[in-house]
Amino acid sequence: MAAETDRAVEAVARDLVRAERINGSWYLNLPMLYPDGSFVTVRIDQAPGGGVRVSDAGFAYREADRVEASRSFRRAANAIAESADVSVGDKSIFVVAHIDELERAIADVAQASWKIADRICQRVWDGEGDELPASLKDRLEKLFGASSLQEGAKILGKSTNEWEVSAAVKLPDHVAIFQTVRDHANSIYRAATAFSDISQLPSPPRLIAVVQSKEALGNRISLLAPARVIEEEQSDALFLRAAA
């Protein structure tokens, strides 16, 4: 039993922290998750004149850009940088440190990067929960039964972030999530991030995005993958197939 536990711990440790050398730089994945469920990553390079340069390789900026809030990056980064003891570049944060301070530099940059991404995304999402329309609630109750429907359910994603979804339907062997998505950027990107995070669970629920018009979303509809996208006015049969 002890040997089995040792192997399990070693395997988990390898998954929690991963290091890879790419084009002369080291990239280190850490056991912290951005809002979309991806790992916080730092880049480590030799600094000119000695020491090391540790940066977040622009990953916090990427999170901001993904929710169409890239212009908020510098403001959020500057607000966090001073207390975190990091510097702010155009699209990244970084620290230049002595090699003996590498561990602290990695921790400072990783934590600051996570805080920046979280602050930006939370500001985008504040007040953007998409409530279940009465007509859709009535329809889901008719199709699945009122006792199976939980309106405003809260689902933990892989990142351990708790997502409030429009409705969850409990079926005999799985759960189906119905998320109302409106035709504006905040609603689309909030849903896309939630879907990405929830889909990475070991046994994820069925994910269904309910929209008024696929045509109105245009190319942005692809952002809602891995959810199945259906329109509010489509048939009961399609709703049942999507949840099955």
DORO-877540 format. One line per 3 residues: number of its first residue (from 1); their letters; for each residue x, y, z of N, C-alpha, C. Coordinates in Angstrom, 1 decimal. Example, Ala and Ser with C-alpha at 12.3 -4.5 7.8 and 13.67 -1.06 7.14 Angstrom:
2
1 = as = 13.2 -5.7 7.8 12.3 -4.5 7.8 13.2 -3.3 7.8  12.8 -2.2 7.1 13.7 -1.1 7.1 12.9 0.0 7.9
END
This chain:
244
1 = maa = 0.8 -1.2 0.0 0.0 0.0 0.0 0.9 1.3 0.0  2.0 1.3 0.8 2.8 2.4 0.9 3.5 2.7 -0.5  3.9 1.6 -1.2 4.5 1.8 -2.5 3.5 2.4 -3.5
4 = etd = 2.2 1.9 -3.4 1.2 2.5 -4.3 0.9 3.9 -4.0  0.9 4.3 -2.8 0.7 5.7 -2.4 1.9 6.5 -2.9  3.1 6.0 -2.7 4.3 6.8 -3.2 4.2 7.0 -4.7
7 = rav = 3.8 6.0 -5.5 3.7 6.2 -6.9 2.6 7.2 -7.3  1.5 7.2 -6.6 0.4 8.1 -6.8 0.8 9.5 -6.5  1.5 9.7 -5.4 2.0 11.1 -5.1 3.0 11.6 -6.1
10 = eav = 3.9 10.7 -6.5 4.9 11.1 -7.5 4.3 11.5 -8.8  3.2 10.7 -9.2 2.5 11.0 -10.5 1.8 12.4 -10.4  1.2 12.6 -9.3 0.5 13.9 -9.1 1.4 15.0 -9.1
13 = ard = 2.6 14.9 -8.4 3.6 15.9 -8.4 4.1 16.3 -9.8  4.3 15.2 -10.6 4.8 15.5 -12.0 3.7 16.3 -12.8  2.4 16.0 -12.5 1.4 16.7 -13.3 1.2 18.1 -12.8
16 = lvr = 1.4 18.3 -11.5 1.2 19.7 -10.9 2.2 20.7 -11.4  3.5 20.3 -11.5 4.5 21.2 -11.9 5.3 20.5 -13.1  5.2 21.2 -14.2 5.9 20.7 -15.4 6.9 21.7 -16.0
19 = aer = 8.0 21.3 -16.4 9.0 22.2 -17.0 9.4 21.7 -18.4  9.5 22.7 -19.3 9.9 22.3 -20.7 10.8 23.4 -21.2  11.8 23.0 -21.9 12.8 24.0 -22.5 12.4 24.1 -24.0
22 = ing = 12.2 25.4 -24.4 11.8 25.7 -25.8 12.6 26.8 -26.2  13.3 26.6 -27.3 14.1 27.7 -27.9 15.0 28.4 -26.9  15.6 27.7 -26.0 16.5 28.3 -25.1 15.9 28.9 -23.8
25 = swy = 14.6 28.9 -23.7 13.8 29.4 -22.6 13.2 28.2 -21.8  13.1 28.3 -20.5 12.4 27.4 -19.7 11.0 27.9 -19.5  10.0 27.0 -19.7 8.6 27.3 -19.3 8.1 26.3 -18.2
28 = lnl = 7.6 26.9 -17.2 7.2 26.2 -16.0 5.7 26.3 -15.7  5.0 25.2 -15.8 3.6 25.2 -15.5 3.4 25.0 -14.0  2.6 25.8 -13.4 2.5 25.7 -11.9 1.0 25.3 -11.5
31 = pml = 0.8 24.8 -10.3 -0.5 24.4 -9.9 -1.4 25.5 -9.5  -1.6 26.5 -10.4 -2.5 27.6 -10.3 -3.2 27.7 -11.6  -4.5 28.0 -11.6 -5.3 28.0 -12.8 -5.9 29.4 -13.1
34 = ypd = -5.7 29.8 -14.4 -6.3 31.0 -14.9 -7.9 30.8 -14.9  -8.6 31.8 -15.1 -10.1 31.6 -15.2 -10.6 30.7 -16.2  -9.8 30.5 -17.3 -10.3 29.5 -18.4 -9.9 28.1 -18.1
37 = gsf = -9.2 27.8 -16.9 -8.8 26.5 -16.6 -7.4 26.1 -17.0  -6.7 27.0 -17.7 -5.3 26.7 -18.1 -4.4 27.0 -17.0  -3.2 26.3 -17.0 -2.2 26.5 -15.9 -1.5 27.8 -16.1
40 = vtv = -1.3 28.5 -14.9 -0.4 29.6 -14.9 1.0 29.2 -15.3  1.6 29.9 -16.2 2.9 29.5 -16.8 3.9 30.7 -16.6  5.1 30.4 -16.2 6.2 31.4 -16.2 7.3 31.0 -17.2
43 = rid = 8.0 32.0 -17.7 9.1 31.8 -18.6 10.4 32.3 -17.9  11.4 31.5 -18.0 12.7 31.8 -17.3 13.8 31.8 -18.4  14.5 33.0 -18.4 15.6 33.2 -19.3 16.8 33.7 -18.5
46 = qap = 17.9 33.6 -19.1 19.1 34.2 -18.5 19.0 35.7 -18.8  19.3 36.5 -17.8 19.2 37.9 -17.9 20.5 38.5 -18.4  20.5 39.5 -19.3 21.7 40.2 -19.7 22.5 40.7 -18.5
49 = ggg = 23.7 40.4 -18.4 24.5 40.9 -17.3 24.5 39.9 -16.1  23.8 38.8 -16.2 23.8 37.8 -15.1 22.4 37.7 -14.5  22.2 36.7 -13.7 20.9 36.5 -13.1 19.9 35.9 -14.0
52 = vrv = 18.6 36.0 -13.6 17.5 35.4 -14.4 16.4 36.4 -14.6  15.7 36.2 -15.7 14.5 37.0 -16.0 13.3 36.1 -16.0  12.4 36.3 -15.1 11.2 35.5 -14.9 10.0 36.3 -15.4
55 = sda = 9.3 35.8 -16.4 8.1 36.6 -16.8 6.9 35.6 -16.9  5.7 36.2 -17.1 4.5 35.3 -17.3 4.3 35.1 -18.8  5.2 35.4 -19.6 5.2 35.2 -21.1 3.9 35.7 -21.7
58 = gfa = 3.3 36.7 -21.1 2.1 37.3 -21.7 0.8 36.5 -21.5  0.8 35.5 -20.6 -0.4 34.7 -20.4 -1.6 35.5 -19.7  -1.3 36.4 -18.8 -2.3 37.2 -18.2 -2.9 38.1 -19.3
61 = yre = -2.1 38.7 -20.1 -2.5 39.5 -21.2 -3.4 38.7 -22.2  -3.0 37.4 -22.4 -3.9 36.6 -23.3 -5.2 36.4 -22.7  -5.3 36.2 -21.4 -6.6 36.0 -20.7 -7.5 37.3 -20.9
64 = adr = -6.9 38.4 -20.8 -7.6 39.7 -20.9 -8.0 39.9 -22.4  -7.2 39.5 -23.3 -7.5 39.6 -24.7 -8.7 38.7 -25.1  -8.7 37.5 -24.5 -9.7 36.6 -24.8 -11.1 37.0 -24.5
67 = vea = -11.2 37.9 -23.4 -12.5 38.4 -23.0 -12.7 39.8 -23.5  -11.9 40.2 -24.5 -11.9 41.5 -25.2 -11.7 42.6 -24.2  -10.8 42.4 -23.3 -10.5 43.5 -22.3 -9.0 43.7 -22.2
70 = srs = -8.3 43.6 -23.4 -6.8 43.7 -23.4 -6.4 45.2 -23.0  -7.3 46.1 -23.2 -6.9 47.5 -22.8 -6.9 47.7 -21.3  -7.5 46.7 -20.6 -7.5 46.8 -19.1 -6.3 46.2 -18.5
73 = frr = -5.4 45.5 -19.4 -4.3 44.8 -18.8 -3.3 45.7 -18.1  -2.9 46.8 -18.7 -1.9 47.6 -18.0 -2.4 48.2 -16.7  -3.7 48.7 -16.7 -4.2 49.3 -15.5 -4.3 48.3 -14.4
76 = aan = -4.8 47.0 -14.7 -4.8 46.0 -13.7 -3.4 45.6 -13.2  -2.5 45.5 -14.2 -1.1 45.0 -13.9 -0.4 46.1 -13.0  -0.6 47.4 -13.3 0.0 48.4 -12.5 -0.5 48.4 -11.1
79 = aia = -1.8 48.1 -11.0 -2.4 48.1 -9.6 -1.9 47.0 -8.7  -1.5 45.9 -9.4 -1.0 44.8 -8.6 0.5 44.7 -8.5  1.2 45.3 -9.5 2.7 45.2 -9.6 3.4 45.7 -8.4
82 = esa = 3.1 46.8 -7.8 3.9 47.4 -6.7 3.8 46.5 -5.5  2.7 46.0 -5.1 2.6 45.2 -3.9 3.2 43.8 -4.2  3.2 43.4 -5.4 3.7 42.0 -5.8 5.2 42.1 -6.1
85 = dvs = 5.8 43.3 -6.2 7.2 43.5 -6.4 7.6 42.9 -7.8  6.8 43.2 -8.8 7.1 42.8 -10.2 7.0 44.0 -11.1  7.6 43.9 -12.3 7.6 45.0 -13.2 6.6 44.7 -14.4
88 = vgd = 6.1 45.8 -15.0 5.1 45.6 -16.0 5.7 46.0 -17.4  5.6 45.1 -18.4 5.9 45.4 -19.7 4.7 45.6 -20.6  4.9 45.7 -21.9 3.7 46.0 -22.8 2.6 44.9 -22.6
91 = ksi = 3.0 43.6 -22.6 2.0 42.6 -22.6 2.4 41.5 -21.6  3.3 41.8 -20.7 3.7 40.8 -19.7 4.1 41.5 -18.4  4.3 40.7 -17.4 4.9 41.1 -16.1 6.2 40.3 -15.9
94 = fvv = 7.2 40.9 -15.2 8.4 40.1 -15.1 9.2 40.6 -13.9  10.2 39.8 -13.6 11.2 40.1 -12.5 12.6 39.7 -13.0  13.5 40.6 -12.7 14.9 40.2 -12.9 15.6 40.0 -11.6
97 = ahi = 16.1 38.8 -11.3 16.6 38.5 -10.0 17.9 37.7 -10.1  18.6 37.6 -8.9 19.8 36.8 -8.8 19.3 35.4 -8.8  20.2 34.5 -9.3 19.9 33.1 -9.4 19.4 32.5 -8.1
100 = del = 20.0 33.0 -7.0 19.6 32.4 -5.7 18.2 32.8 -5.3  17.6 33.8 -6.0 16.2 34.2 -5.7 15.2 33.7 -6.7  15.6 32.7 -7.5 14.8 32.2 -8.5 13.4 31.7 -8.0
103 = era = 13.4 30.9 -6.9 12.1 30.4 -6.4 11.2 31.5 -6.0  11.6 32.5 -5.4 10.8 33.6 -5.0 10.3 34.3 -6.2  11.2 34.5 -7.2 10.8 35.3 -8.4 9.7 34.5 -9.1
106 = iad = 9.8 33.2 -9.2 8.8 32.4 -9.9 7.4 32.6 -9.1  7.4 32.5 -7.8 6.2 32.6 -7.0 5.6 34.0 -7.2  6.4 35.0 -7.1 5.9 36.4 -7.3 5.2 36.6 -8.6
109 = vaq = 5.9 36.2 -9.7 5.3 36.4 -11.0 4.1 35.6 -11.2  4.1 34.3 -10.8 2.9 33.5 -11.0 1.7 34.0 -10.3  1.9 34.4 -9.0 0.8 34.9 -8.2 0.2 36.2 -8.8
112 = asw = 1.1 37.1 -9.2 0.7 38.4 -9.8 0.0 38.2 -11.1  0.5 37.3 -11.9 -0.2 37.0 -13.2 -1.6 36.5 -13.0  -1.7 35.6 -12.0 -3.1 35.0 -11.7 -4.0 36.1 -11.2
115 = kia = -3.5 37.0 -10.4 -4.3 38.1 -9.8 -4.8 39.0 -10.9  -3.9 39.3 -11.8 -4.2 40.3 -12.9 -5.4 39.7 -13.8  -5.2 38.4 -14.2 -6.2 37.8 -15.0 -7.5 37.6 -14.3
118 = dri = -7.5 37.3 -13.1 -8.7 37.1 -12.3 -9.4 38.4 -12.1  -8.7 39.5 -11.8 -9.3 40.8 -11.6 -10.0 41.3 -12.9  -9.3 41.1 -14.0 -9.9 41.6 -15.3 -11.1 40.8 -15.7
121 = cqr = -11.0 39.5 -15.6 -12.2 38.6 -15.9 -13.4 38.9 -15.0  -13.1 39.0 -13.7 -14.2 39.3 -12.8 -14.9 40.6 -13.1  -14.2 41.6 -13.5 -14.8 42.9 -13.8 -15.6 42.8 -15.1
124 = vwd = -15.2 42.0 -16.0 -15.9 41.8 -17.3 -17.2 41.0 -17.0  -17.2 40.1 -16.0 -18.3 39.2 -15.8 -19.3 39.8 -14.8  -18.9 40.8 -14.0 -19.8 41.3 -12.9 -21.1 41.7 -13.6
127 = geg = -22.2 41.2 -13.0 -23.5 41.5 -13.5 -23.9 40.9 -14.8  -23.1 39.9 -15.3 -23.3 39.3 -16.6 -23.9 37.9 -16.5  -24.4 37.5 -15.4 -25.0 36.2 -15.3 -26.3 36.2 -16.2
130 = del = -26.4 35.2 -17.0 -27.6 35.1 -17.9 -28.7 34.3 -17.3  -29.7 34.9 -16.9 -30.8 34.3 -16.2 -31.6 33.4 -17.2  -32.3 32.5 -16.6 -33.1 31.6 -17.4 -34.4 32.3 -17.7
133 = pas = -34.8 32.5 -19.0 -36.1 33.1 -19.3 -37.2 32.2 -18.9  -38.3 32.8 -18.5 -39.5 32.1 -18.0 -39.9 31.0 -19.0  -39.9 31.4 -20.3 -40.4 30.5 -21.3 -39.5 29.3 -21.5
136 = lkd = -38.2 29.5 -21.3 -37.3 28.4 -21.4 -37.4 27.5 -20.2  -37.5 28.1 -19.0 -37.7 27.4 -17.8 -38.9 26.4 -17.9  -40.1 27.0 -18.4 -41.3 26.2 -18.5 -41.0 25.0 -19.5
139 = rle = -40.3 25.3 -20.5 -40.0 24.2 -21.5 -39.1 23.1 -21.0  -38.1 23.5 -20.2 -37.2 22.5 -19.6 -38.0 21.7 -18.6  -38.8 22.3 -17.8 -39.6 21.6 -16.8 -40.6 20.6 -17.5
142 = klf = -41.1 21.0 -18.7 -42.0 20.1 -19.4 -41.3 18.9 -20.0  -40.0 19.2 -20.5 -39.3 18.1 -21.1 -38.6 17.1 -20.1  -38.1 17.7 -19.0 -37.3 16.9 -18.1 -37.9 16.7 -16.7
145 = gas = -39.0 17.5 -16.4 -39.6 17.4 -15.1 -39.1 18.5 -14.1  -40.0 19.1 -13.4 -39.6 20.2 -12.5 -38.6 19.8 -11.4  -38.7 18.5 -11.0 -37.8 18.0 -9.9 -36.4 17.8 -10.4
148 = slq = -36.2 17.7 -11.7 -34.9 17.4 -12.3 -34.1 18.7 -12.6  -34.9 19.9 -12.6 -34.3 21.1 -13.0 -33.9 22.0 -11.8  -32.6 22.5 -11.9 -32.1 23.4 -10.9 -31.7 24.7 -11.6
151 = ega = -32.5 25.7 -11.4 -32.3 27.0 -12.0 -31.1 27.7 -11.2  -30.2 28.4 -11.9 -29.1 29.1 -11.3 -28.2 28.2 -10.6  -27.9 27.0 -11.1 -27.1 26.0 -10.5 -25.6 26.5 -10.5
154 = kil = -24.8 26.1 -9.5 -23.4 26.4 -9.4 -22.6 25.2 -9.6  -21.7 25.3 -10.6 -20.8 24.2 -11.0 -19.4 24.5 -10.8  -18.6 23.6 -10.1 -17.2 23.8 -10.0 -16.5 23.3 -11.3
157 = gks = -15.6 24.2 -11.8 -14.8 23.8 -13.0 -13.5 23.2 -12.5  -12.7 22.8 -13.5 -11.4 22.2 -13.2 -10.5 23.2 -12.4  -10.7 24.5 -12.6 -9.9 25.5 -11.9 -10.4 25.7 -10.5
160 = tne = -11.5 25.0 -10.1 -12.2 25.2 -8.8 -12.9 26.5 -8.8  -13.0 27.2 -9.9 -13.8 28.4 -9.9 -15.3 27.9 -10.0  -16.2 28.6 -9.2 -17.6 28.2 -9.2 -18.3 29.0 -10.2
163 = wev = -19.0 28.3 -11.2 -19.7 29.0 -12.3 -21.2 28.9 -12.0  -21.9 30.0 -12.0 -23.3 30.0 -12.0 -23.9 29.9 -13.4  -24.6 28.8 -13.7 -25.2 28.5 -15.0 -26.7 28.8 -15.0
166 = saa = -27.2 29.0 -16.1 -28.7 29.3 -16.2 -29.5 28.1 -15.6  -29.2 26.9 -16.0 -29.9 25.8 -15.4 -29.1 24.5 -15.6  -29.3 23.6 -14.6 -28.8 22.2 -14.7 -29.9 21.2 -14.6
169 = vkl = -29.9 20.2 -15.5 -30.9 19.2 -15.5 -30.2 17.9 -15.1  -30.7 17.3 -14.0 -30.2 16.0 -13.6 -30.9 14.8 -14.3  -30.1 14.1 -15.1 -30.6 12.9 -15.8 -30.2 11.7 -15.1
172 = pdh = -30.7 10.5 -15.5 -30.3 9.3 -14.7 -28.8 9.0 -14.6  -28.0 9.3 -15.6 -26.6 8.9 -15.5 -25.7 10.1 -15.8  -26.2 11.3 -15.9 -25.4 12.5 -16.1 -26.2 13.8 -15.9
175 = vai = -25.5 14.9 -16.0 -26.1 16.2 -15.8 -25.9 17.0 -17.1  -27.0 17.7 -17.5 -26.9 18.6 -18.7 -27.0 20.0 -18.2  -26.1 20.9 -18.7 -26.1 22.3 -18.4 -26.7 23.1 -19.6
178 = fqt = -27.7 23.9 -19.3 -28.3 24.8 -20.3 -27.9 26.2 -19.9  -27.1 26.8 -20.8 -26.6 28.2 -20.5 -27.2 29.2 -21.5  -28.0 30.1 -21.1 -28.5 31.2 -22.0 -27.3 32.1 -22.3
181 = vrd = -27.1 32.3 -23.6 -26.0 33.2 -24.1 -26.6 34.3 -25.0  -26.4 35.5 -24.6 -26.9 36.6 -25.3 -25.9 37.1 -26.4  -26.4 38.0 -27.3 -25.5 38.4 -28.4 -24.8 39.7 -28.0
184 = han = -23.9 39.5 -27.0 -23.0 40.6 -26.7 -21.7 40.0 -26.1  -20.6 40.7 -26.2 -19.3 40.1 -25.9 -19.2 39.5 -24.5  -19.7 40.2 -23.5 -19.5 39.8 -22.2 -20.2 38.4 -22.0
187 = siy = -21.4 38.3 -22.5 -22.2 37.1 -22.3 -21.5 35.9 -23.0  -21.0 36.2 -24.2 -20.3 35.1 -25.0 -19.0 34.7 -24.4  -18.2 35.6 -23.9 -16.9 35.2 -23.4 -17.0 34.6 -22.0
190 = raa = -18.0 35.1 -21.2 -18.2 34.4 -19.9 -18.6 33.0 -20.1  -19.6 32.7 -21.1 -20.0 31.4 -21.3 -18.9 30.5 -21.9  -18.1 31.1 -22.8 -17.0 30.4 -23.4 -16.0 29.9 -22.3
193 = taf = -15.7 30.8 -21.4 -14.7 30.5 -20.4 -15.2 29.5 -19.4  -16.5 29.6 -19.1 -17.1 28.6 -18.2 -17.1 27.2 -18.9  -17.5 27.2 -20.1 -17.6 25.9 -20.9 -16.2 25.3 -20.9
196 = sdi = -15.2 26.1 -21.2 -13.8 25.6 -21.3 -13.4 25.0 -20.0  -13.7 25.6 -18.9 -13.3 25.2 -17.5 -14.0 23.9 -17.1  -15.3 23.9 -17.3 -16.2 22.8 -16.9 -15.9 21.6 -17.8
199 = sql = -15.6 21.8 -19.0 -15.4 20.6 -19.9 -14.1 19.8 -19.6  -13.2 20.4 -18.8 -12.0 19.8 -18.4 -12.1 18.9 -17.2  -13.3 18.8 -16.6 -13.6 17.9 -15.5 -13.4 16.5 -15.9
202 = psp = -13.1 15.6 -15.0 -13.0 14.2 -15.4 -14.2 13.6 -16.1  -15.4 13.9 -15.5 -16.7 13.5 -16.1 -17.5 14.7 -16.3  -17.3 15.5 -17.4 -18.0 16.8 -17.5 -19.5 16.5 -17.9
205 = prl = -20.3 17.5 -17.5 -21.7 17.4 -17.9 -21.9 17.7 -19.3  -23.1 17.4 -19.9 -23.4 17.9 -21.3 -23.5 19.4 -21.2  -22.9 20.1 -22.2 -22.9 21.6 -22.2 -23.8 22.0 -23.4
208 = iav = -24.8 22.8 -23.1 -25.7 23.3 -24.2 -25.8 24.8 -24.0  -25.4 25.5 -25.1 -25.6 27.0 -25.2 -26.9 27.3 -25.9  -27.8 28.0 -25.2 -29.1 28.4 -25.8 -29.0 29.8 -26.3
211 = vqs = -29.1 30.1 -27.6 -29.0 31.4 -28.1 -30.3 31.8 -28.8  -30.5 33.1 -29.1 -31.7 33.5 -29.8 -31.5 33.3 -31.3  -30.2 33.5 -31.8 -30.0 33.4 -33.2 -28.5 33.0 -33.4
214 = kea = -28.3 31.9 -34.1 -26.9 31.5 -34.4 -26.3 32.5 -35.4  -27.1 33.0 -36.3 -26.7 33.9 -37.4 -26.2 35.2 -36.7  -26.8 35.6 -35.7 -26.4 36.9 -35.0 -25.1 36.8 -34.4
217 = lgn = -24.7 35.6 -33.9 -23.4 35.4 -33.3 -22.3 35.4 -34.3  -22.6 35.0 -35.6 -21.6 35.0 -36.6 -20.4 34.0 -36.3  -19.2 34.5 -36.5 -18.0 33.6 -36.3 -17.8 33.4 -34.8
220 = ris = -18.4 34.2 -33.9 -18.2 34.1 -32.5 -18.8 32.8 -32.0  -19.6 32.2 -32.8 -20.3 30.9 -32.3 -19.2 29.9 -32.0  -18.1 29.9 -32.7 -17.0 28.9 -32.5 -16.4 29.0 -31.1
223 = lla = -16.5 30.2 -30.5 -16.0 30.4 -29.2 -16.7 29.5 -28.1  -17.9 29.1 -28.4 -18.7 28.4 -27.5 -18.4 26.9 -27.4  -17.6 26.4 -28.3 -17.1 25.0 -28.2 -16.5 24.9 -26.9
226 = par = -16.6 23.7 -26.2 -17.2 22.5 -26.6 -18.7 22.3 -26.4  -19.4 23.3 -26.2 -20.9 23.2 -26.0 -21.6 23.0 -27.3  -22.7 22.4 -27.2 -23.6 22.3 -28.4 -24.5 23.6 -28.4
229 = vie = -24.6 24.2 -29.5 -25.3 25.5 -29.6 -26.7 25.2 -30.3  -27.8 25.6 -29.6 -29.1 25.5 -30.1 -29.8 26.8 -30.0  -30.8 27.0 -30.8 -31.6 28.2 -30.7 -32.8 28.0 -29.9
232 = eeq = -33.3 29.1 -29.2 -34.4 29.0 -28.3 -35.7 28.4 -28.9  -35.9 28.7 -30.2 -37.1 28.3 -30.9 -37.0 26.9 -31.6  -35.9 26.2 -31.4 -35.8 24.9 -32.1 -36.6 23.9 -31.4
235 = sda = -36.8 22.7 -32.0 -37.7 21.7 -31.5 -37.4 21.1 -30.2  -38.4 20.6 -29.5 -38.2 19.8 -28.3 -37.3 18.6 -28.5  -37.4 18.0 -29.7 -36.6 16.8 -30.0 -35.1 17.2 -30.0
238 = lfl = -34.8 18.4 -30.5 -33.4 18.8 -30.5 -32.9 19.1 -29.1  -33.7 19.7 -28.3 -33.3 19.9 -26.9 -33.1 18.6 -26.2  -33.9 17.6 -26.4 -33.7 16.3 -25.8 -32.4 15.6 -26.3
241 = raa = -32.2 15.7 -27.6 -30.9 15.1 -28.1 -29.7 15.8 -27.6  -29.8 17.1 -27.4 -28.6 17.8 -26.9 -28.3 17.4 -25.5  -29.3 17.1 -24.7 -29.1 16.8 -23.3 -28.7 15.3 -23.1
244 = a = -29.0 14.5 -24.1 -28.9 13.0 -24.0 -27.4 12.6 -23.9
END
